Amino acid sequence: MLHPLGNAGVIVHALPPDVEMNESGELNDSVAVSMAQVQNFLYLINKTVPNGSYKAYHTDLIGCFAPVLTDVPYHVVVDTTTAL
């Protein structure tokens, strides 16, 4: 996206659905979860889950972000499909 110099907006961070489910209390009792937030929008999740008679260990790094334009008074949409 082309825009003039300067601030074009902010980055908005949402809570990933996996993190919401882990914090909701609906998680299986046999699953142990440990979470840490990295750089204010990534989540490092360590899980211990049953795998037959043994434990299985999983590590996930997830994030949820979307760029959002907040300064829009001077933005112009240009149709580049037609020549002048």
PDB file of N, CA, C and O in Angstrom:
ATOM      1  N   MET A   1       0.844  -1.160   0.000  1.00  0.00           N
ATOM      2  CA  MET A   1       0.000   0.000   0.000  1.00  0.00           C
ATOM      3  C   MET A   1       0.899   1.235   0.000  1.00  0.00           C
ATOM      4  O   MET A   1       1.842   1.312   0.787  1.00  0.00           O
ATOM      5  N   LEU A   2       0.621   2.179  -0.856  1.00  0.00           N
ATOM      6  CA  LEU A   2       1.369   3.419  -0.908  1.00  0.00           C
ATOM      7  C   LEU A   2       0.656   4.480  -0.081  1.00  0.00           C
ATOM      8  O   LEU A   2      -0.567   4.604  -0.138  1.00  0.00           O
ATOM      9  N   HIS A   3       1.417   5.234   0.677  1.00  0.00           N
ATOM     10  CA  HIS A   3       0.843   6.327   1.453  1.00  0.00           C
ATOM     11  C   HIS A   3       1.917   7.379   1.670  1.00  0.00           C
ATOM     12  O   HIS A   3       3.104   7.075   1.548  1.00  0.00           O
ATOM     13  N   PRO A   4       1.530   8.615   1.991  1.00  0.00           N
ATOM     14  CA  PRO A   4       2.528   9.655   2.249  1.00  0.00           C
ATOM     15  C   PRO A   4       3.398   9.299   3.447  1.00  0.00           C
ATOM     16  O   PRO A   4       3.050   8.430   4.247  1.00  0.00           O
ATOM     17  N   LEU A   5       4.525   9.976   3.559  1.00  0.00           N
ATOM     18  CA  LEU A   5       5.405   9.743   4.695  1.00  0.00           C
ATOM     19  C   LEU A   5       4.679  10.051   5.996  1.00  0.00           C
ATOM     20  O   LEU A   5       3.824  10.935   6.053  1.00  0.00           O
ATOM     21  N   GLY A   6       5.025   9.328   7.008  1.00  0.00           N
ATOM     22  CA  GLY A   6       4.426   9.566   8.319  1.00  0.00           C
ATOM     23  C   GLY A   6       3.666   8.346   8.802  1.00  0.00           C
ATOM     24  O   GLY A   6       3.692   7.282   8.182  1.00  0.00           O
ATOM     25  N   ASN A   7       3.004   8.526   9.903  1.00  0.00           N
ATOM     26  CA  ASN A   7       2.265   7.440  10.539  1.00  0.00           C
ATOM     27  C   ASN A   7       0.998   7.140   9.749  1.00  0.00           C
ATOM     28  O   ASN A   7       0.168   8.029   9.560  1.00  0.00           O
ATOM     29  N   ALA A   8       0.835   5.910   9.288  1.00  0.00           N
ATOM     30  CA  ALA A   8      -0.350   5.514   8.530  1.00  0.00           C
ATOM     31  C   ALA A   8      -1.374   4.811   9.407  1.00  0.00           C
ATOM     32  O   ALA A   8      -2.502   4.584   8.969  1.00  0.00           O
ATOM     33  N   GLY A   9      -1.016   4.472  10.604  1.00  0.00           N
ATOM     34  CA  GLY A   9      -1.963   3.790  11.480  1.00  0.00           C
ATOM     35  C   GLY A   9      -1.249   3.063  12.590  1.00  0.00           C
ATOM     36  O   GLY A   9      -0.057   3.262  12.821  1.00  0.00           O
ATOM     37  N   VAL A  10      -1.979   2.230  13.263  1.00  0.00           N
ATOM     38  CA  VAL A  10      -1.436   1.456  14.372  1.00  0.00           C
ATOM     39  C   VAL A  10      -1.646  -0.028  14.085  1.00  0.00           C
ATOM     40  O   VAL A  10      -2.473  -0.400  13.253  1.00  0.00           O
ATOM     41  N   ILE A  11      -0.901  -0.853  14.772  1.00  0.00           N
ATOM     42  CA  ILE A  11      -1.086  -2.299  14.686  1.00  0.00           C
ATOM     43  C   ILE A  11      -1.934  -2.719  15.885  1.00  0.00           C
ATOM     44  O   ILE A  11      -1.586  -2.434  17.031  1.00  0.00           O
ATOM     45  N   VAL A  12      -3.036  -3.391  15.614  1.00  0.00           N
ATOM     46  CA  VAL A  12      -3.936  -3.833  16.664  1.00  0.00           C
ATOM     47  C   VAL A  12      -3.710  -5.322  16.876  1.00  0.00           C
ATOM     48  O   VAL A  12      -3.682  -6.093  15.916  1.00  0.00           O
ATOM     49  N   HIS A  13      -3.550  -5.723  18.116  1.00  0.00           N
ATOM     50  CA  HIS A  13      -3.300  -7.124  18.439  1.00  0.00           C
ATOM     51  C   HIS A  13      -4.544  -7.736  19.072  1.00  0.00           C
ATOM     52  O   HIS A  13      -5.082  -7.204  20.043  1.00  0.00           O
ATOM     53  N   ALA A  14      -4.991  -8.847  18.520  1.00  0.00           N
ATOM     54  CA  ALA A  14      -6.128  -9.564  19.077  1.00  0.00           C
ATOM     55  C   ALA A  14      -5.614 -10.755  19.874  1.00  0.00           C
ATOM     56  O   ALA A  14      -4.478 -11.194  19.693  1.00  0.00           O
ATOM     57  N   LEU A  15      -6.450 -11.264  20.744  1.00  0.00           N
ATOM     58  CA  LEU A  15      -6.097 -12.451  21.515  1.00  0.00           C
ATOM     59  C   LEU A  15      -6.391 -13.679  20.659  1.00  0.00           C
ATOM     60  O   LEU A  15      -7.533 -13.870  20.241  1.00  0.00           O
ATOM     61  N   PRO A  16      -5.381 -14.521  20.387  1.00  0.00           N
ATOM     62  CA  PRO A  16      -5.614 -15.708  19.556  1.00  0.00           C
ATOM     63  C   PRO A  16      -6.644 -16.646  20.188  1.00  0.00           C
ATOM     64  O   PRO A  16      -6.717 -16.748  21.412  1.00  0.00           O
ATOM     65  N   PRO A  17      -7.436 -17.328  19.366  1.00  0.00           N
ATOM     66  CA  PRO A  17      -8.462 -18.236  19.906  1.00  0.00           C
ATOM     67  C   PRO A  17      -7.888 -19.336  20.800  1.00  0.00           C
ATOM     68  O   PRO A  17      -8.539 -19.743  21.763  1.00  0.00           O
ATOM     69  N   ASP A  18      -6.690 -19.820  20.501  1.00  0.00           N
ATOM     70  CA  ASP A  18      -6.081 -20.863  21.337  1.00  0.00           C
ATOM     71  C   ASP A  18      -5.847 -20.350  22.757  1.00  0.00           C
ATOM     72  O   ASP A  18      -6.066 -21.077  23.726  1.00  0.00           O
ATOM     73  N   VAL A  19      -5.405 -19.111  22.879  1.00  0.00           N
ATOM     74  CA  VAL A  19      -5.148 -18.533  24.198  1.00  0.00           C
ATOM     75  C   VAL A  19      -6.466 -18.345  24.948  1.00  0.00           C
ATOM     76  O   VAL A  19      -6.544 -18.607  26.148  1.00  0.00           O
ATOM     77  N   GLU A  20      -7.505 -17.890  24.234  1.00  0.00           N
ATOM     78  CA  GLU A  20      -8.821 -17.730  24.863  1.00  0.00           C
ATOM     79  C   GLU A  20      -9.337 -19.063  25.406  1.00  0.00           C
ATOM     80  O   GLU A  20      -9.864 -19.123  26.517  1.00  0.00           O
ATOM     81  N   MET A  21      -9.184 -20.128  24.619  1.00  0.00           N
ATOM     82  CA  MET A  21      -9.656 -21.442  25.062  1.00  0.00           C
ATOM     83  C   MET A  21      -8.850 -21.946  26.258  1.00  0.00           C
ATOM     84  O   MET A  21      -9.418 -22.526  27.184  1.00  0.00           O
ATOM     85  N   ASN A  22      -7.538 -21.732  26.248  1.00  0.00           N
ATOM     86  CA  ASN A  22      -6.707 -22.182  27.372  1.00  0.00           C
ATOM     87  C   ASN A  22      -7.054 -21.445  28.651  1.00  0.00           C
ATOM     88  O   ASN A  22      -6.964 -22.021  29.736  1.00  0.00           O
ATOM     89  N   GLU A  23      -7.452 -20.176  28.547  1.00  0.00           N
ATOM     90  CA  GLU A  23      -7.779 -19.374  29.726  1.00  0.00           C
ATOM     91  C   GLU A  23      -9.237 -19.522  30.152  1.00  0.00           C
ATOM     92  O   GLU A  23      -9.609 -19.032  31.218  1.00  0.00           O
ATOM     93  N   SER A  24     -10.072 -20.182  29.350  1.00  0.00           N
ATOM     94  CA  SER A  24     -11.505 -20.260  29.634  1.00  0.00           C
ATOM     95  C   SER A  24     -11.853 -21.277  30.724  1.00  0.00           C
ATOM     96  O   SER A  24     -12.938 -21.210  31.302  1.00  0.00           O
ATOM     97  N   GLY A  25     -10.960 -22.205  31.008  1.00  0.00           N
ATOM     98  CA  GLY A  25     -11.261 -23.238  31.989  1.00  0.00           C
ATOM     99  C   GLY A  25     -11.904 -24.474  31.364  1.00  0.00           C
ATOM    100  O   GLY A  25     -12.233 -25.418  32.083  1.00  0.00           O
ATOM    101  N   GLU A  26     -12.088 -24.494  30.063  1.00  0.00           N
ATOM    102  CA  GLU A  26     -12.704 -25.625  29.368  1.00  0.00           C
ATOM    103  C   GLU A  26     -11.679 -26.646  28.894  1.00  0.00           C
ATOM    104  O   GLU A  26     -12.035 -27.594  28.193  1.00  0.00           O
ATOM    105  N   LEU A  27     -10.427 -26.471  29.260  1.00  0.00           N
ATOM    106  CA  LEU A  27      -9.358 -27.364  28.823  1.00  0.00           C
ATOM    107  C   LEU A  27      -9.454 -28.696  29.565  1.00  0.00           C
ATOM    108  O   LEU A  27      -9.835 -28.724  30.735  1.00  0.00           O
ATOM    109  N   ASN A  28      -9.116 -29.783  28.905  1.00  0.00           N
ATOM    110  CA  ASN A  28      -9.108 -31.110  29.495  1.00  0.00           C
ATOM    111  C   ASN A  28      -8.177 -31.112  30.708  1.00  0.00           C
ATOM    112  O   ASN A  28      -7.091 -30.534  30.662  1.00  0.00           O
ATOM    113  N   ASP A  29      -8.602 -31.760  31.789  1.00  0.00           N
ATOM    114  CA  ASP A  29      -7.806 -31.785  33.026  1.00  0.00           C
ATOM    115  C   ASP A  29      -6.480 -32.513  32.870  1.00  0.00           C
ATOM    116  O   ASP A  29      -5.557 -32.271  33.646  1.00  0.00           O
ATOM    117  N   SER A  30      -6.362 -33.399  31.885  1.00  0.00           N
ATOM    118  CA  SER A  30      -5.125 -34.157  31.712  1.00  0.00           C
ATOM    119  C   SER A  30      -4.078 -33.383  30.906  1.00  0.00           C
ATOM    120  O   SER A  30      -2.966 -33.875  30.717  1.00  0.00           O
ATOM    121  N   VAL A  31      -4.415 -32.185  30.430  1.00  0.00           N
ATOM    122  CA  VAL A  31      -3.490 -31.357  29.657  1.00  0.00           C
ATOM    123  C   VAL A  31      -2.957 -30.241  30.552  1.00  0.00           C
ATOM    124  O   VAL A  31      -3.733 -29.497  31.152  1.00  0.00           O
ATOM    125  N   ALA A  32      -1.636 -30.127  30.639  1.00  0.00           N
ATOM    126  CA  ALA A  32      -1.010 -29.042  31.399  1.00  0.00           C
ATOM    127  C   ALA A  32      -0.486 -28.009  30.411  1.00  0.00           C
ATOM    128  O   ALA A  32       0.217 -28.349  29.459  1.00  0.00           O
ATOM    129  N   VAL A  33      -0.833 -26.740  30.644  1.00  0.00           N
ATOM    130  CA  VAL A  33      -0.461 -25.672  29.727  1.00  0.00           C
ATOM    131  C   VAL A  33       0.309 -24.593  30.479  1.00  0.00           C
ATOM    132  O   VAL A  33      -0.052 -24.205  31.591  1.00  0.00           O
ATOM    133  N   SER A  34       1.380 -24.118  29.844  1.00  0.00           N
ATOM    134  CA  SER A  34       2.162 -22.996  30.360  1.00  0.00           C
ATOM    135  C   SER A  34       2.325 -21.997  29.223  1.00  0.00           C
ATOM    136  O   SER A  34       2.793 -22.356  28.142  1.00  0.00           O
ATOM    137  N   MET A  35       1.936 -20.725  29.464  1.00  0.00           N
ATOM    138  CA  MET A  35       1.983 -19.706  28.407  1.00  0.00           C
ATOM    139  C   MET A  35       2.849 -18.537  28.830  1.00  0.00           C
ATOM    140  O   MET A  35       2.923 -18.185  30.007  1.00  0.00           O
ATOM    141  N   ALA A  36       3.505 -17.940  27.838  1.00  0.00           N
ATOM    142  CA  ALA A  36       4.274 -16.715  28.055  1.00  0.00           C
ATOM    143  C   ALA A  36       4.039 -15.793  26.867  1.00  0.00           C
ATOM    144  O   ALA A  36       3.960 -16.243  25.724  1.00  0.00           O
ATOM    145  N   GLN A  37       3.928 -14.500  27.146  1.00  0.00           N
ATOM    146  CA  GLN A  37       3.725 -13.532  26.077  1.00  0.00           C
ATOM    147  C   GLN A  37       5.087 -12.987  25.647  1.00  0.00           C
ATOM    148  O   GLN A  37       5.913 -12.616  26.481  1.00  0.00           O
ATOM    149  N   VAL A  38       5.311 -12.946  24.318  1.00  0.00           N
ATOM    150  CA  VAL A  38       6.586 -12.514  23.754  1.00  0.00           C
ATOM    151  C   VAL A  38       6.339 -11.292  22.877  1.00  0.00           C
ATOM    152  O   VAL A  38       5.485 -11.344  21.992  1.00  0.00           O
ATOM    153  N   GLN A  39       7.049 -10.215  23.092  1.00  0.00           N
ATOM    154  CA  GLN A  39       6.965  -8.986  22.303  1.00  0.00           C
ATOM    155  C   GLN A  39       5.552  -8.445  22.223  1.00  0.00           C
ATOM    156  O   GLN A  39       5.183  -7.834  21.220  1.00  0.00           O
ATOM    157  N   ASN A  40       4.762  -8.654  23.247  1.00  0.00           N
ATOM    158  CA  ASN A  40       3.445  -8.061  23.420  1.00  0.00           C
ATOM    159  C   ASN A  40       2.377  -8.562  22.444  1.00  0.00           C
ATOM    160  O   ASN A  40       1.242  -8.092  22.518  1.00  0.00           O
ATOM    161  N   PHE A  41       2.688  -9.501  21.522  1.00  0.00           N
ATOM    162  CA  PHE A  41       1.630 -10.025  20.652  1.00  0.00           C
ATOM    163  C   PHE A  41       1.820 -11.488  20.282  1.00  0.00           C
ATOM    164  O   PHE A  41       0.904 -12.096  19.728  1.00  0.00           O
ATOM    165  N   LEU A  42       2.969 -12.069  20.568  1.00  0.00           N
ATOM    166  CA  LEU A  42       3.186 -13.494  20.334  1.00  0.00           C
ATOM    167  C   LEU A  42       3.011 -14.257  21.642  1.00  0.00           C
ATOM    168  O   LEU A  42       3.314 -13.743  22.718  1.00  0.00           O
ATOM    169  N   TYR A  43       2.522 -15.479  21.536  1.00  0.00           N
ATOM    170  CA  TYR A  43       2.341 -16.318  22.711  1.00  0.00           C
ATOM    171  C   TYR A  43       3.122 -17.608  22.523  1.00  0.00           C
ATOM    172  O   TYR A  43       2.949 -18.308  21.525  1.00  0.00           O
ATOM    173  N   LEU A  44       3.975 -17.919  23.479  1.00  0.00           N
ATOM    174  CA  LEU A  44       4.717 -19.173  23.508  1.00  0.00           C
ATOM    175  C   LEU A  44       3.956 -20.107  24.435  1.00  0.00           C
ATOM    176  O   LEU A  44       3.795 -19.818  25.621  1.00  0.00           O
ATOM    177  N   ILE A  45       3.487 -21.232  23.893  1.00  0.00           N
ATOM    178  CA  ILE A  45       2.643 -22.150  24.648  1.00  0.00           C
ATOM    179  C   ILE A  45       3.327 -23.507  24.736  1.00  0.00           C
ATOM    180  O   ILE A  45       3.625 -24.126  23.714  1.00  0.00           O
ATOM    181  N   ASN A  46       3.574 -23.964  25.944  1.00  0.00           N
ATOM    182  CA  ASN A  46       4.115 -25.296  26.195  1.00  0.00           C
ATOM    183  C   ASN A  46       2.986 -26.159  26.749  1.00  0.00           C
ATOM    184  O   ASN A  46       2.324 -25.777  27.714  1.00  0.00           O
ATOM    185  N   LYS A  47       2.765 -27.334  26.134  1.00  0.00           N
ATOM    186  CA  LYS A  47       1.714 -28.235  26.572  1.00  0.00           C
ATOM    187  C   LYS A  47       2.295 -29.608  26.876  1.00  0.00           C
ATOM    188  O   LYS A  47       3.201 -30.084  26.193  1.00  0.00           O
ATOM    189  N   THR A  48       1.756 -30.228  27.908  1.00  0.00           N
ATOM    190  CA  THR A  48       2.041 -31.625  28.217  1.00  0.00           C
ATOM    191  C   THR A  48       0.720 -32.364  28.078  1.00  0.00           C
ATOM    192  O   THR A  48      -0.236 -32.083  28.801  1.00  0.00           O
ATOM    193  N   VAL A  49       0.669 -33.310  27.148  1.00  0.00           N
ATOM    194  CA  VAL A  49      -0.576 -34.034  26.871  1.00  0.00           C
ATOM    195  C   VAL A  49      -0.321 -35.537  27.010  1.00  0.00           C
ATOM    196  O   VAL A  49       0.801 -35.996  26.799  1.00  0.00           O
ATOM    197  N   PRO A  50      -1.354 -36.303  27.364  1.00  0.00           N
ATOM    198  CA  PRO A  50      -1.174 -37.756  27.458  1.00  0.00           C
ATOM    199  C   PRO A  50      -1.013 -38.380  26.080  1.00  0.00           C
ATOM    200  O   PRO A  50      -1.700 -38.012  25.126  1.00  0.00           O
ATOM    201  N   ASN A  51      -0.091 -39.332  25.999  1.00  0.00           N
ATOM    202  CA  ASN A  51       0.153 -40.067  24.759  1.00  0.00           C
ATOM    203  C   ASN A  51       0.295 -41.537  25.135  1.00  0.00           C
ATOM    204  O   ASN A  51       1.403 -42.058  25.260  1.00  0.00           O
ATOM    205  N   GLY A  52      -0.842 -42.189  25.310  1.00  0.00           N
ATOM    206  CA  GLY A  52      -0.813 -43.568  25.793  1.00  0.00           C
ATOM    207  C   GLY A  52      -0.382 -43.589  27.246  1.00  0.00           C
ATOM    208  O   GLY A  52      -0.986 -42.918  28.083  1.00  0.00           O
ATOM    209  N   SER A  53       0.660 -44.354  27.557  1.00  0.00           N
ATOM    210  CA  SER A  53       1.169 -44.441  28.921  1.00  0.00           C
ATOM    211  C   SER A  53       2.213 -43.366  29.227  1.00  0.00           C
ATOM    212  O   SER A  53       2.703 -43.276  30.352  1.00  0.00           O
ATOM    213  N   TYR A  54       2.548 -42.557  28.231  1.00  0.00           N
ATOM    214  CA  TYR A  54       3.607 -41.571  28.399  1.00  0.00           C
ATOM    215  C   TYR A  54       3.073 -40.152  28.198  1.00  0.00           C
ATOM    216  O   TYR A  54       1.910 -39.957  27.845  1.00  0.00           O
ATOM    217  N   LYS A  55       3.917 -39.195  28.422  1.00  0.00           N
ATOM    218  CA  LYS A  55       3.575 -37.801  28.181  1.00  0.00           C
ATOM    219  C   LYS A  55       4.158 -37.357  26.842  1.00  0.00           C
ATOM    220  O   LYS A  55       5.230 -37.810  26.440  1.00  0.00           O
ATOM    221  N   ALA A  56       3.448 -36.477  26.166  1.00  0.00           N
ATOM    222  CA  ALA A  56       3.953 -35.859  24.941  1.00  0.00           C
ATOM    223  C   ALA A  56       4.062 -34.354  25.208  1.00  0.00           C
ATOM    224  O   ALA A  56       3.211 -33.761  25.871  1.00  0.00           O
ATOM    225  N   TYR A  57       5.118 -33.760  24.684  1.00  0.00           N
ATOM    226  CA  TYR A  57       5.366 -32.339  24.912  1.00  0.00           C
ATOM    227  C   TYR A  57       5.227 -31.585  23.589  1.00  0.00           C
ATOM    228  O   TYR A  57       5.791 -31.992  22.573  1.00  0.00           O
ATOM    229  N   HIS A  58       4.478 -30.490  23.610  1.00  0.00           N
ATOM    230  CA  HIS A  58       4.259 -29.666  22.426  1.00  0.00           C
ATOM    231  C   HIS A  58       4.619 -28.224  22.758  1.00  0.00           C
ATOM    232  O   HIS A  58       4.291 -27.729  23.837  1.00  0.00           O
ATOM    233  N   THR A  59       5.289 -27.557  21.839  1.00  0.00           N
ATOM    234  CA  THR A  59       5.593 -26.131  21.981  1.00  0.00           C
ATOM    235  C   THR A  59       5.072 -25.419  20.740  1.00  0.00           C
ATOM    236  O   THR A  59       5.396 -25.798  19.615  1.00  0.00           O
ATOM    237  N   ASP A  60       4.261 -24.381  20.952  1.00  0.00           N
ATOM    238  CA  ASP A  60       3.691 -23.595  19.858  1.00  0.00           C
ATOM    239  C   ASP A  60       4.019 -22.130  20.067  1.00  0.00           C
ATOM    240  O   ASP A  60       4.074 -21.646  21.198  1.00  0.00           O
ATOM    241  N   LEU A  61       4.236 -21.432  18.962  1.00  0.00           N
ATOM    242  CA  LEU A  61       4.406 -19.980  18.987  1.00  0.00           C
ATOM    243  C   LEU A  61       3.326 -19.410  18.078  1.00  0.00           C
ATOM    244  O   LEU A  61       3.372 -19.600  16.863  1.00  0.00           O
ATOM    245  N   ILE A  62       2.358 -18.715  18.659  1.00  0.00           N
ATOM    246  CA  ILE A  62       1.237 -18.201  17.877  1.00  0.00           C
ATOM    247  C   ILE A  62       1.077 -16.706  18.118  1.00  0.00           C
ATOM    248  O   ILE A  62       1.523 -16.168  19.131  1.00  0.00           O
ATOM    249  N   GLY A  63       0.431 -16.053  17.162  1.00  0.00           N
ATOM    250  CA  GLY A  63       0.167 -14.622  17.284  1.00  0.00           C
ATOM    251  C   GLY A  63      -1.017 -14.247  16.423  1.00  0.00           C
ATOM    252  O   GLY A  63      -1.407 -14.994  15.526  1.00  0.00           O
ATOM    253  N   CYS A  64      -1.581 -13.098  16.696  1.00  0.00           N
ATOM    254  CA  CYS A  64      -2.745 -12.627  15.960  1.00  0.00           C
ATOM    255  C   CYS A  64      -2.631 -11.109  15.860  1.00  0.00           C
ATOM    256  O   CYS A  64      -2.735 -10.409  16.867  1.00  0.00           O
ATOM    257  N   PHE A  65      -2.419 -10.602  14.650  1.00  0.00           N
ATOM    258  CA  PHE A  65      -2.289  -9.161  14.498  1.00  0.00           C
ATOM    259  C   PHE A  65      -2.862  -8.728  13.159  1.00  0.00           C
ATOM    260  O   PHE A  65      -2.955  -9.522  12.222  1.00  0.00           O
ATOM    261  N   ALA A  66      -3.241  -7.463  13.081  1.00  0.00           N
ATOM    262  CA  ALA A  66      -3.800  -6.914  11.845  1.00  0.00           C
ATOM    263  C   ALA A  66      -3.453  -5.434  11.771  1.00  0.00           C
ATOM    264  O   ALA A  66      -3.656  -4.716  12.750  1.00  0.00           O
ATOM    265  N   PRO A  67      -2.935  -4.952  10.636  1.00  0.00           N
ATOM    266  CA  PRO A  67      -2.681  -3.515  10.508  1.00  0.00           C
ATOM    267  C   PRO A  67      -4.000  -2.771  10.305  1.00  0.00           C
ATOM    268  O   PRO A  67      -4.843  -3.197   9.515  1.00  0.00           O
ATOM    269  N   VAL A  68      -4.169  -1.689  11.001  1.00  0.00           N
ATOM    270  CA  VAL A  68      -5.401  -0.905  10.915  1.00  0.00           C
ATOM    271  C   VAL A  68      -5.036   0.548  10.654  1.00  0.00           C
ATOM    272  O   VAL A  68      -4.235   1.129  11.385  1.00  0.00           O
ATOM    273  N   LEU A  69      -5.622   1.140   9.608  1.00  0.00           N
ATOM    274  CA  LEU A  69      -5.384   2.556   9.328  1.00  0.00           C
ATOM    275  C   LEU A  69      -6.230   3.397  10.270  1.00  0.00           C
ATOM    276  O   LEU A  69      -7.442   3.205  10.372  1.00  0.00           O
ATOM    277  N   THR A  70      -5.583   4.327  10.954  1.00  0.00           N
ATOM    278  CA  THR A  70      -6.319   5.201  11.866  1.00  0.00           C
ATOM    279  C   THR A  70      -6.294   6.651  11.401  1.00  0.00           C
ATOM    280  O   THR A  70      -7.139   7.442  11.819  1.00  0.00           O
ATOM    281  N   ASP A  71      -5.338   7.017  10.543  1.00  0.00           N
ATOM    282  CA  ASP A  71      -5.243   8.380  10.025  1.00  0.00           C
ATOM    283  C   ASP A  71      -5.671   8.354   8.569  1.00  0.00           C
ATOM    284  O   ASP A  71      -4.855   8.018   7.711  1.00  0.00           O
ATOM    285  N   VAL A  72      -6.925   8.697   8.251  1.00  0.00           N
ATOM    286  CA  VAL A  72      -7.434   8.538   6.898  1.00  0.00           C
ATOM    287  C   VAL A  72      -7.857   9.823   6.182  1.00  0.00           C
ATOM    288  O   VAL A  72      -8.379   9.701   5.074  1.00  0.00           O
ATOM    289  N   PRO A  73      -7.687  11.025   6.697  1.00  0.00           N
ATOM    290  CA  PRO A  73      -8.249  12.183   6.003  1.00  0.00           C
ATOM    291  C   PRO A  73      -7.618  12.472   4.644  1.00  0.00           C
ATOM    292  O   PRO A  73      -8.280  13.075   3.798  1.00  0.00           O
ATOM    293  N   TYR A  74      -6.367  12.070   4.391  1.00  0.00           N
ATOM    294  CA  TYR A  74      -5.697  12.414   3.136  1.00  0.00           C
ATOM    295  C   TYR A  74      -5.423  11.199   2.260  1.00  0.00           C
ATOM    296  O   TYR A  74      -4.643  11.306   1.313  1.00  0.00           O
ATOM    297  N   HIS A  75      -6.021  10.070   2.532  1.00  0.00           N
ATOM    298  CA  HIS A  75      -5.795   8.873   1.729  1.00  0.00           C
ATOM    299  C   HIS A  75      -6.705   8.909   0.512  1.00  0.00           C
ATOM    300  O   HIS A  75      -7.896   9.196   0.633  1.00  0.00           O
ATOM    301  N   VAL A  76      -6.157   8.621  -0.648  1.00  0.00           N
ATOM    302  CA  VAL A  76      -6.913   8.651  -1.897  1.00  0.00           C
ATOM    303  C   VAL A  76      -6.729   7.312  -2.595  1.00  0.00           C
ATOM    304  O   VAL A  76      -5.609   6.814  -2.712  1.00  0.00           O
ATOM    305  N   VAL A  77      -7.819   6.735  -3.055  1.00  0.00           N
ATOM    306  CA  VAL A  77      -7.756   5.485  -3.810  1.00  0.00           C
ATOM    307  C   VAL A  77      -7.529   5.839  -5.271  1.00  0.00           C
ATOM    308  O   VAL A  77      -8.275   6.630  -5.848  1.00  0.00           O
ATOM    309  N   VAL A  78      -6.483   5.242  -5.875  1.00  0.00           N
ATOM    310  CA  VAL A  78      -6.135   5.538  -7.259  1.00  0.00           C
ATOM    311  C   VAL A  78      -6.360   4.282  -8.078  1.00  0.00           C
ATOM    312  O   VAL A  78      -5.884   3.208  -7.713  1.00  0.00           O
ATOM    313  N   ASP A  79      -7.085   4.408  -9.188  1.00  0.00           N
ATOM    314  CA  ASP A  79      -7.326   3.286 -10.077  1.00  0.00           C
ATOM    315  C   ASP A  79      -6.138   3.182 -11.039  1.00  0.00           C
ATOM    316  O   ASP A  79      -5.972   4.027 -11.919  1.00  0.00           O
ATOM    317  N   THR A  80      -5.325   2.155 -10.870  1.00  0.00           N
ATOM    318  CA  THR A  80      -4.127   1.997 -11.698  1.00  0.00           C
ATOM    319  C   THR A  80      -4.365   1.099 -12.903  1.00  0.00           C
ATOM    320  O   THR A  80      -3.428   0.808 -13.646  1.00  0.00           O
ATOM    321  N   THR A  81      -5.597   0.656 -13.111  1.00  0.00           N
ATOM    322  CA  THR A  81      -5.873  -0.232 -14.244  1.00  0.00           C
ATOM    323  C   THR A  81      -6.084   0.535 -15.546  1.00  0.00           C
ATOM    324  O   THR A  81      -6.010  -0.056 -16.623  1.00  0.00           O
ATOM    325  N   THR A  82      -6.340   1.817 -15.469  1.00  0.00           N
ATOM    326  CA  THR A  82      -6.560   2.624 -16.680  1.00  0.00           C
ATOM    327  C   THR A  82      -5.421   3.614 -16.846  1.00  0.00           C
ATOM    328  O   THR A  82      -4.946   4.203 -15.875  1.00  0.00           O
ATOM    329  N   ALA A  83      -4.993   3.789 -18.079  1.00  0.00           N
ATOM    330  CA  ALA A  83      -3.914   4.752 -18.355  1.00  0.00           C
ATOM    331  C   ALA A  83      -4.506   6.144 -18.556  1.00  0.00           C
ATOM    332  O   ALA A  83      -5.666   6.296 -18.941  1.00  0.00           O
ATOM    333  N   LEU A  84      -3.690   7.146 -18.287  1.00  0.00           N
ATOM    334  CA  LEU A  84      -4.155   8.533 -18.469  1.00  0.00           C
ATOM    335  C   LEU A  84      -3.973   8.977 -19.897  1.00  0.00           C
ATOM    336  O   LEU A  84      -4.307  10.111 -20.238  1.00  0.00           O
TER     337      LEU A  84
END
